[in-house]
Amino acid sequence: MARRSTPPKGPDWPPEKTLPLLREQLLRLQEFKGKTFREVERPEDEWEQFTRSVIIHGFGEGSQNLSNFYTARSAGIQNLMGISDHQRQLNFEERTLQFESTLNSSIRELEATLSGPAATSTPRAALARPGGTPIASVSDQPLVLISHSSKDVELASALVEFLRSGLLINRIRCSSVDGFRLPAGVQTDSQLRAEVNSTNVLIGLITPNSLASAYVMFELGARWGAGSFMIPLLAGVTPDEIRGPLRGLNALCANNDSQLHQLLSDAAKVLAIPVQNPASYVGQLSAVRVRSLEIEPRERQGAAMAVQAEGSSELRVSLAVVGTPPSPQMLRLQANQPVRAVRLEYLLATGVCLATDISNLEGESFDVPIDDQQVLKLWNTPRADRNPYDHSGPAKLRLTLSIEGIEFPLTLPIHMESYFHGNTNYRKLIGSETF
């Protein structure tokens, strides 16, 4: 008697569990792009094993999804006699693209499953107001609402991308950002009023512009009155400037990395979802911090108006990297009025700060020392824009100036390149700009 073959294992995870894991793996796959196969050999192996396990649990051993994954894994040209490193790199790049296509297809399949008729017990046609206007289904309701001034759209947009990357959610309402605006045809005031009260997490983006906006203050006041969860996020505003009942809420600062991490963690607890690996959202976190630093505090705006009222000239500053290794390099400053240098920060091109030097130089013209050991931290940090052969690439220096107690951060894009003197290789910085 012939033995029966064991049928392939079927799926044993629901789509709700499989979908966020595949989205997370898709984000991690993006980290491999622009690198060599040797750099990611071990991470790719770990990524492949876990992704294969997720697909088996989510779709089953006999699924077309798993077959597509195996096909992607074998992408490229193979030879029993061995292949060159160049061909291995080409295979790696092709494999990455095939993996990406396979995951996108599986993710769309799961999204279609979750958004289908079985996803809700109430027919959509039955969800209507007395006047016949459709009401958004539960799956359309935002999980997070960002209350903000339309004048702060760039910061709001960066915050949306930060939340999407860190929490892997798209159900975000941000009325000034394309793709996250209110549905067409709805009554704006009534829809926002309903969503302010129904959303799981409300983030109040508090800036000088939003403090002057009656709509934003109304939304935050309504949320406070309902006793619902709310996170005040400050940019260009200090906690002391918040007035009324909102002052009693613990606020976070958008220019502080650790507090942005806390924002994700606190929101994730309320939403009962995991926070992703920081590597998948650190770039978006940096973008939020950089955008928040671009918002002028109210006291700085007042100082600027006072300067204009006195007929004083606008502050002009020129920064340039001077000096050639092995001589020390300096950041040369020239301004049209006396300033004081407070600190010099060493940043990746994404805006992530890796090191800081404290300064106390003052005047209209002076040189700020550039510490080569701090530059070395930038040079050796793995990054997508780093030259794989000599580690050269773009970076930034941020010099914070102070005038009468008011701080002005100036960010100078630079390029790090290899520089040979004799038989020694040095790191040379190039960059200049007028602000």
NORKA-V561347 format. One record per pair of residues at least 4 apart in sequence whose ideal C-beta (glycine too) atoms are under 6 Angstrom apart, sorted by the first residue. I is the first residue (numbers start at 1). GAP is how many residues later the second one is. D is the distance in whole Angstrom. If there is no record, write none. Layout:
# NORKA-V561347
i: [I/I]
gap: [GAP/GAP]
d: [D/D]
This chain:
# NORKA-V561347
i: [8/8/9/10/11/11/11/12/13/13/13/13/15/15/15/15/18/19/20/21/22/22/22/23/24/25/26/27/28/29/29/32/32/34/35/35/36/37/37/37/40/47/54/55/55/55/55/56/59/59/65/68/69/72/72/72/75/75/75/76/76/77/79/83/83/91/114/115/120/122/124/127/128/128/129/136/142/142/142/142/142/143/143/143/143/144/144/145/145/145/145/146/146/146/146/147/147/147/147/148/148/148/149/149/149/149/150/151/152/152/152/153/154/155/156/156/156/157/158/158/158/159/160/160/160/160/161/162/162/162/162/163/163/165/165/165/166/166/166/166/172/173/174/175/175/182/182/186/187/192/194/195/196/196/196/197/200/200/201/201/202/202/203/203/204/204/205/206/206/206/206/207/207/207/207/208/208/210/220/223/223/224/229/232/232/233/233/234/234/235/235/235/236/236/236/237/239/242/242/252/252/253/254/254/255/255/255/260/262/264/265/268/268/276/278/281/283/286/286/286/290/293/296/296/300/303/307/316/317/317/318/318/319/319/319/320/320/321/321/321/322/322/323/323/323/323/325/325/325/326/329/329/330/330/331/331/332/333/334/335/335/338/338/339/339/340/340/341/341/341/342/342/343/343/343/343/344/344/344/344/345/345/345/346/346/346/346/347/347/347/347/348/348/349/349/349/354/354/355/355/357/359/361/375/378/379/379/385/385/386/386/387/387/390/392/392/392/394/395/395/396/396/397/397/398/398/399/400/400/401/402/410/412/412/414/414/415/416/416/417/418/419/419/420]
gap: [53/54/52/50/47/48/49/45/4/5/44/45/4/95/98/99/40/91/148/33/81/84/85/145/252/26/77/253/19/70/71/8/64/350/4/5/352/51/52/55/4/4/4/4/10/11/14/5/4/6/41/34/33/26/27/30/19/20/23/15/18/10/4/4/5/4/5/4/17/4/13/8/4/6/4/4/29/30/31/53/57/26/28/57/128/28/57/28/50/54/57/10/28/57/59/57/69/72/73/4/8/57/60/61/64/67/26/58/4/55/57/23/137/136/18/20/21/20/129/130/133/129/12/14/17/20/123/4/122/123/126/4/9/115/116/119/98/109/110/115/8/22/6/6/7/4/9/5/4/4/4/4/23/26/27/29/70/71/66/69/21/28/28/30/16/28/28/4/26/28/31/28/29/30/88/28/90/6/26/5/7/21/41/17/19/19/21/17/19/19/57/60/59/60/61/4/12/4/5/7/11/6/34/38/34/37/38/25/4/11/10/5/7/4/4/4/67/64/65/66/61/116/4/5/106/103/5/20/18/118/16/116/14/93/114/12/112/8/108/110/8/10/4/5/6/7/94/101/103/95/41/100/37/39/37/39/35/33/31/4/29/25/26/62/64/22/62/18/20/27/58/60/13/15/16/57/13/15/24/55/8/11/53/8/9/28/32/4/6/49/51/4/35/36/45/46/23/24/19/22/14/9/5/52/17/12/48/8/9/5/7/5/6/28/24/25/26/21/19/21/15/17/15/17/11/13/11/7/9/7/5/25/19/21/15/17/15/11/13/11/7/7/9/5]
d: [4/4/4/4/6/5/4/6/5/5/4/5/6/5/5/5/3/4/5/5/6/6/5/5/6/5/5/4/6/6/6/5/5/5/4/5/5/5/5/4/5/6/6/6/5/5/6/6/4/4/5/5/5/3/5/5/4/4/4/3/5/6/5/4/6/6/5/6/6/6/6/5/6/6/5/4/5/6/4/6/5/6/4/5/6/5/5/4/6/4/5/6/4/5/6/5/5/4/6/5/5/4/4/4/5/6/5/4/6/5/5/4/6/4/5/6/6/5/4/5/5/6/6/5/5/6/5/6/4/6/5/6/6/6/4/5/4/6/6/4/5/6/4/6/6/6/6/4/6/6/6/5/5/5/6/6/6/6/5/5/5/5/5/6/5/5/5/5/5/5/5/5/5/6/5/5/5/4/6/5/5/5/5/5/4/5/5/5/5/4/4/5/4/6/5/5/5/5/5/4/5/5/6/4/5/5/5/5/6/5/6/5/5/5/5/6/5/5/4/5/4/5/5/5/5/5/5/5/5/5/5/5/6/5/6/5/4/6/5/5/5/5/5/6/4/5/5/3/6/6/5/6/4/6/4/6/5/6/5/5/5/6/6/5/6/4/5/4/5/6/5/5/6/5/6/5/5/6/6/5/5/5/4/5/4/5/6/6/5/4/6/5/6/6/4/6/5/6/4/5/6/6/5/5/5/5/6/5/6/6/5/5/5/5/5/5/6/6/5/5/5/6/5/6/6/5/5/5/5/5/5/5/5/6/5/3/5/6/6/5/6/5/4/6]
